[in-house]
Amino acid sequence: MLDKAVLLLDALEEAPCSLAELVAATELPRATAHRLATALEGHGLVRRDDEGRFTLGTRLVALGRAATDGFPLAGAAQRALRELRDSTSESVQLFVREGDRRVCIAALQSPHGLRTIVPLGASLPLGAGSGARVLAGELGPAGWVESVAEREAGVASVSAPVHDGGVIVAAVSVSGPIERTTRHPGRRYGEAVVSAARRIQRDAGLRTESA
């Protein structure tokens, strides 16, 4: 039953859903989907929006913050991320690997109205995006990896690894709409992302070389 509840929450992570849409997304029986959604609603993990659709509940915000507090790296990265956001004027994120997914443990949003938003605690697949490729061990000759419309249409990103003793422990990313980042975002932001990754390593007291 827990697996089914998580399946339902995964569907709601993508977008608010009516009961019919939940059934289609999860392939659960209608009665099961309704029972789980209302049970999760009772615990504050799911709520209804103004249109009556099921969506993620506000209790998840507190749980996400508590989980993030368990990553000291997120706190140590704040200064570097803030400087990176301010120098690029684009959204910035810090990802760590969790199994076959990457989780956003820190994020700051672009001041532009048109921007990319990766919510704190967002769990994304490792199969696409520059941050995913960095966490999978891919590294360009200049120390960064870029992606263009790879995970999401119209979005480009640049990421660099954060190392601890030669091991990649996180990926710092800049992402934004292609109309600003261009189709070669590494040329514009690669150096800044690499500098931010190194700053995070220093601020977190991580080892820059393998022992």
C-alpha positions as CSV (number, residue, x, y, z in Angstrom):
1,M,0.0,0.0,0.0
2,L,2.9,2.3,0.7
3,D,4.2,1.8,-2.8
4,K,0.8,2.8,-4.2
5,A,0.8,5.9,-2.1
6,V,4.2,6.9,-3.3
7,L,3.1,6.2,-6.9
8,L,0.2,8.6,-6.3
9,L,2.5,11.3,-4.9
10,D,4.9,10.9,-7.9
11,A,1.9,11.5,-10.2
12,L,1.0,14.7,-8.3
13,E,4.6,15.9,-8.4
14,E,4.1,16.3,-12.2
15,A,0.9,18.3,-11.9
16,P,-2.4,18.6,-10.0
17,C,-4.8,15.8,-11.0
18,S,-8.5,15.0,-11.0
19,L,-9.4,11.6,-9.7
20,A,-9.7,10.4,-13.3
21,E,-6.3,11.8,-14.2
22,L,-4.8,10.1,-11.1
23,V,-6.3,6.8,-12.2
24,A,-4.8,7.2,-15.7
25,A,-1.4,8.3,-14.4
26,T,-1.1,5.5,-11.7
27,E,-3.1,2.7,-13.4
28,L,-4.6,2.1,-9.9
29,P,-8.3,1.1,-9.6
30,R,-10.5,4.1,-9.2
31,A,-11.6,3.1,-5.7
32,T,-8.0,2.6,-4.6
33,A,-6.8,5.9,-6.0
34,H,-9.6,7.7,-4.3
35,R,-9.1,6.0,-1.0
36,L,-5.3,6.7,-1.0
37,A,-5.7,10.3,-2.1
38,T,-8.3,11.1,0.6
39,A,-6.2,9.3,3.2
40,L,-3.1,11.4,2.2
41,E,-5.3,14.5,2.3
42,G,-6.2,13.7,5.9
43,H,-2.5,13.7,6.8
44,G,-1.8,17.0,4.9
45,L,0.3,15.3,2.3
46,V,-2.3,16.0,-0.4
47,R,-4.8,18.8,-0.7
48,R,-7.4,20.1,-3.2
49,D,-6.8,23.2,-5.3
50,D,-9.4,25.8,-6.2
51,E,-10.7,23.5,-9.0
52,G,-11.0,20.5,-6.8
53,R,-8.1,18.7,-8.2
54,F,-5.7,16.7,-6.0
55,T,-2.3,18.4,-5.5
56,L,0.7,18.0,-3.2
57,G,-0.1,19.1,0.4
58,T,1.6,21.8,2.4
59,R,2.9,19.3,5.0
60,L,5.4,18.2,2.4
61,V,7.0,21.6,2.5
62,A,7.9,21.2,6.2
63,L,9.0,17.6,5.5
64,G,11.2,18.8,2.6
65,R,12.8,21.5,4.7
66,A,13.5,19.0,7.5
67,A,15.0,16.6,5.0
68,T,17.1,19.3,3.5
69,D,18.5,20.3,6.9
70,G,20.0,16.8,7.0
71,F,22.3,17.9,4.2
72,P,24.9,20.3,5.6
73,L,26.2,20.7,2.1
74,A,23.0,22.7,1.3
75,G,23.8,25.3,3.9
76,A,27.4,25.5,3.0
77,A,26.4,26.1,-0.6
78,Q,24.1,29.1,0.0
79,R,26.7,31.8,-0.5
80,A,28.1,30.3,-3.7
81,L,24.6,29.7,-5.1
82,R,23.5,33.3,-4.3
83,E,26.6,34.7,-6.0
84,L,26.0,32.4,-9.0
85,R,22.3,33.4,-9.3
86,D,23.2,37.1,-9.0
87,S,26.0,37.0,-11.6
88,T,24.0,35.0,-14.1
89,S,20.4,36.3,-13.3
90,E,19.3,32.7,-13.9
91,S,17.9,30.0,-11.6
92,V,20.5,27.9,-9.8
93,Q,20.3,24.5,-8.1
94,L,22.4,22.0,-6.1
95,F,21.6,18.3,-6.7
96,V,22.8,15.1,-5.0
97,R,22.3,11.6,-6.3
98,E,19.9,9.3,-4.6
99,G,19.8,5.9,-6.2
100,D,18.8,6.3,-9.9
101,R,17.5,9.8,-9.3
102,R,18.8,13.3,-8.4
103,V,17.3,15.4,-5.7
104,C,17.4,19.2,-5.4
105,I,18.7,20.1,-2.0
106,A,19.2,23.8,-2.6
107,A,17.7,26.2,-5.2
108,L,17.5,30.0,-5.8
109,Q,15.2,31.4,-8.5
110,S,16.0,33.8,-11.3
111,P,14.6,37.4,-10.9
112,H,13.2,37.2,-14.4
113,G,9.4,36.5,-14.8
114,L,10.2,33.9,-17.4
115,R,12.4,31.4,-15.6
116,T,13.0,27.8,-14.8
117,I,11.8,26.6,-11.4
118,V,13.1,23.4,-9.8
119,P,11.4,23.1,-6.4
120,L,13.4,22.3,-3.3
121,G,13.2,18.5,-2.8
122,A,12.4,17.8,-6.4
123,S,13.3,14.3,-7.4
124,L,14.3,14.0,-11.1
125,P,15.6,11.1,-13.2
126,L,19.3,10.7,-13.9
127,G,18.6,10.1,-17.6
128,A,18.5,13.7,-18.8
129,G,19.8,17.1,-18.0
130,S,23.3,18.4,-17.4
131,G,23.0,17.9,-13.6
132,A,22.1,14.3,-14.1
133,R,25.0,13.7,-16.5
134,V,27.5,15.3,-14.0
135,L,26.2,13.1,-11.2
136,A,26.6,10.1,-13.5
137,G,30.3,10.9,-13.9
138,E,30.3,12.8,-17.2
139,L,32.6,15.8,-17.4
140,G,33.5,18.1,-20.2
141,P,37.1,19.2,-20.9
142,A,36.4,22.6,-19.3
143,G,35.0,21.1,-16.2
144,W,31.3,21.6,-17.0
145,V,28.5,19.8,-18.9
146,E,25.7,21.6,-20.8
147,S,22.3,20.4,-22.0
148,V,19.8,22.0,-24.3
149,A,16.1,21.0,-24.3
150,E,17.2,17.6,-23.0
151,R,14.9,17.3,-19.9
152,E,12.4,20.0,-20.7
153,A,11.6,21.7,-24.0
154,G,12.8,25.3,-24.2
155,V,15.2,25.0,-21.2
156,A,19.0,24.8,-21.2
157,S,21.4,24.2,-18.3
158,V,25.0,24.1,-17.4
159,S,26.4,22.0,-14.5
160,A,29.7,21.3,-12.7
161,P,30.6,18.7,-10.1
162,V,31.3,19.3,-6.5
163,H,34.1,16.9,-5.4
164,D,35.1,15.5,-2.0
165,G,38.4,13.6,-2.3
166,G,38.0,13.0,-6.0
167,V,34.4,11.7,-5.6
168,I,31.5,13.6,-7.1
169,V,29.1,14.4,-4.2
170,A,26.9,17.0,-5.9
171,A,26.2,19.0,-9.0
172,V,25.7,22.7,-9.1
173,S,23.6,24.0,-12.0
174,V,22.4,27.1,-13.8
175,S,19.2,26.8,-15.9
176,G,17.0,29.1,-17.9
177,P,15.0,29.5,-21.0
178,I,17.0,29.0,-24.3
179,E,16.0,32.5,-25.5
180,R,18.4,33.9,-22.8
181,T,20.9,31.1,-22.3
182,T,21.2,30.4,-26.0
183,R,21.8,27.0,-27.4
184,H,25.4,27.1,-26.2
185,P,24.9,28.0,-22.5
186,G,28.3,26.6,-21.5
187,R,30.0,29.5,-23.3
188,R,28.0,32.0,-21.2
189,Y,27.9,30.3,-17.8
190,G,30.4,27.4,-17.8
191,E,33.2,29.3,-16.1
192,A,30.9,30.7,-13.4
193,V,29.4,27.3,-12.6
194,V,32.8,25.7,-12.2
195,S,33.9,28.6,-9.9
196,A,30.7,28.1,-7.8
197,A,31.4,24.4,-7.5
198,R,34.9,25.1,-6.2
199,R,33.6,27.7,-3.8
200,I,31.1,25.2,-2.4
201,Q,34.0,22.7,-1.9
202,R,35.9,25.3,0.0
203,D,33.0,26.6,2.1
204,A,32.0,23.0,2.9
205,G,35.5,22.0,3.8
206,L,35.6,19.2,1.3
207,R,38.8,17.7,0.0
208,T,39.7,18.8,-3.5
209,E,42.0,15.8,-4.2
210,S,41.7,12.1,-3.6
211,A,43.6,10.8,-0.6
